[in-house]
């Protein structure tokens, strides 16, 4: 008992030395603890805590504890949640320009995506979130997304005909599936595992770390590396929470978020490799020999539907021209 009292007194003392949290920002993520995006925001939290002498704390809620991605984005807009880390795909209905940024085969490679997002285009797009009550803080890596399913190895576009795939809840991805001759079933991430298991859908599409950590690899063992999507991922803050901060604290948060993107990208590169190895060892069949040309060509109607205004055409061209 005495030991316990001394320990508690010691803890209280060190807490007051470090400074108690005056502001606690709640941050949501769909992924579990240990996933690169969760660890990225935790690294940001450590830096913010240090630089504010413990005044500002960021508490990360992993595994969709605060809700599925689209709902948590809306809650962040309203200031119910302070921060969210989510894919651009989930922002499509809220921040229109993210639709263009989610177009299939828009980015040639992950390096191309980084060059675009880390340059003036990324700045411009980030600034656009503000009119939707969100502050874009940092772009994280989500690698490339490919199809996986429980039925058969897919080696060509023809193999997709009539199959049912879960996509994120947005129109671009539904249209992408139709253009490929398949059927899209939009649904939240958290419902995908059981939907594959019970045969409601044949499969889904994602990157290796998600395919692995969600357990989808257990129920859909055929993975085709067609890399149809490279979608930026974002750490965003509620404008309502942001506006309550002093300009100095805003600066600390912005910088810590940017620095955390470097941490996240390094963790991402390691996790991508580790997850691929893990799912392969567990029996997933990875089809790497795939001609992407027919997939890319099939996307013409999707581009025609979404890249309509001169501004949209200009943005897509600037992205394509970025080296
Ligand atoms: C993951 C992404 C999540 C979420 C998920 C999904 O790769 O990191 O933000 O978008 O995919 O498919 O819903």
Boltz pocket constraint, residues with backbone or C-beta under 6 A from the ligand:
constraints:
  - pocket:
      binder: B
      contacts: [[A, 30], [A, 69], [A, 85], [A, 86], [A, 87], [A, 89], [A, 90], [A, 142], [A, 168], [A, 187], [A, 188], [A, 189], [A, 205], [A, 206], [A, 207], [A, 210], [A, 233]]
      max_distance: 6.0
